[in-house]
Amino acid sequence: MSKIIIIYASLTGNTEEMAELIAEGIKNTGAGVDLKVVDECSAGILKKYDAYLLGTYTWGDGELPDEFIDFVEEMEEVDLKQSVTAVFGSGDTSYRLYCGAVDLLEEKMKELGAVIAQDSLKVEYGPSKEEQILCRQFGEAFAARLYAVN
């Protein structure tokens, strides 16, 4: 059985809700999953799992929130080559860069040699009923891809 960690930052609760729904989807496949807030762990924890998901809200005009900056810097010190990941998050289309922090995290993971298992999931504000289903499906698909790799 695969063990997955979801690490996220949430200011208003929207990304936290996404993380919880994604975790439900992962659990539906029989995989194990842990949820952690980004400022309560260090990047070294990623090595203890078969795969990981990173979730963030977008701050300002497309930036990573402060909570994720230290974590990203720590990731540069961890060998993440060939690690399996995907990124998700919430944003606001009124800003020039919708979910820009999600894109920044995904690019950083590629730069560090991680395998991006699937396209990022982006939601405006909190997930609607339809998007709640998409969040669960995102988790299920991620776990299924992990099973296919292992």
Residue pairs with C-beta under 8 A, 6 or more apart in sequence:
1 30
1 31
1 32
2 31
2 32
2 50
2 51
2 143
2 146
2 147
2 150
3 31
3 32
3 33
3 34
3 48
3 49
3 50
4 26
4 31
4 32
4 33
4 34
4 49
4 50
4 51
4 52
4 53
4 142
4 143
4 146
5 33
5 34
5 35
5 36
5 45
5 46
5 48
5 49
5 52
5 53
6 19
6 22
6 23
6 26
6 33
6 34
6 35
6 36
6 52
6 53
6 54
6 55
7 36
7 37
7 38
7 41
7 45
7 46
7 52
7 53
7 54
7 55
7 71
8 15
8 16
8 18
8 19
8 35
8 36
8 37
8 38
8 54
8 55
8 56
9 15
9 37
9 38
9 39
9 55
9 56
9 57
9 65
9 67
9 68
10 16
10 17
10 19
10 37
10 55
10 57
10 90
11 57
11 59
11 65
12 57
12 90
12 126
13 126
14 57
14 90
14 123
14 125
14 126
14 127
15 55
15 56
15 57
15 88
15 89
15 90
17 126
17 127
18 55
18 88
18 89
18 90
18 121
18 123
18 127
18 135
19 35
19 53
19 55
19 88
20 35
21 127
21 132
21 135
21 136
21 139
22 53
22 55
22 88
22 121
22 135
22 136
22 138
22 139
22 142
23 33
23 35
23 139
24 136
24 139
25 135
25 136
25 137
25 138
25 139
25 140
25 141
25 142
25 143
26 33
26 139
26 140
26 142
26 143
27 33
27 139
28 136
28 139
28 140
29 139
29 140
29 143
29 144
29 147
30 143
31 143
31 146
31 147
33 139
34 49
36 45
37 67
38 56
38 67
38 68
38 71
39 67
39 70
39 71
41 71
42 71
42 74
43 71
43 74
43 75
43 77
43 78
44 74
44 78
46 52
46 75
46 78
46 80
46 83
47 78
47 79
50 84
50 146
50 150
51 83
51 84
51 85
51 117
51 142
51 146
52 83
52 84
52 85
53 85
53 86
53 87
53 88
53 139
53 142
54 85
54 86
54 87
54 88
54 105
54 109
55 87
55 88
55 89
56 64
56 65
56 68
56 87
56 89
56 101
56 102
56 105
57 65
57 89
57 90
57 91
57 101
58 64
58 65
58 89
58 90
58 91
58 92
58 95
58 97
58 98
58 99
58 100
58 101
58 102
59 65
59 66
59 101
60 95
61 95
61 96
61 97
61 100
62 95
62 96
62 97
62 100
62 101
62 103
62 104
63 100
63 101
63 104
64 72
64 101
64 104
64 105
65 101
68 101
68 105
72 105
72 108
75 108
75 112
76 112
80 109
80 112
80 113
80 114
81 112
81 113
81 114
82 113
82 114
82 115
83 113
83 114
83 115
84 114
84 115
84 117
84 145
84 146
84 149
85 109
85 114
85 115
85 116
85 117
86 116
86 117
86 118
86 119
86 120
86 121
86 138
86 142
87 102
87 105
87 106
87 109
87 116
87 120
87 121
88 102
88 120
88 121
88 122
88 123
88 135
88 138
89 99
89 101
89 102
89 105
89 120
89 121
89 122
89 123
90 99
90 122
90 123
90 124
90 125
90 126
91 98
91 99
91 100
91 101
91 102
91 122
91 123
91 124
92 98
92 124
92 125
93 124
97 103
98 122
98 124
99 120
99 122
102 120
102 122
103 120
106 116
106 120
109 116
110 116
115 149
117 142
117 145
117 146
117 149
118 138
118 141
118 142
118 145
121 134
121 135
121 138
123 131
123 134
123 135
127 134
127 135
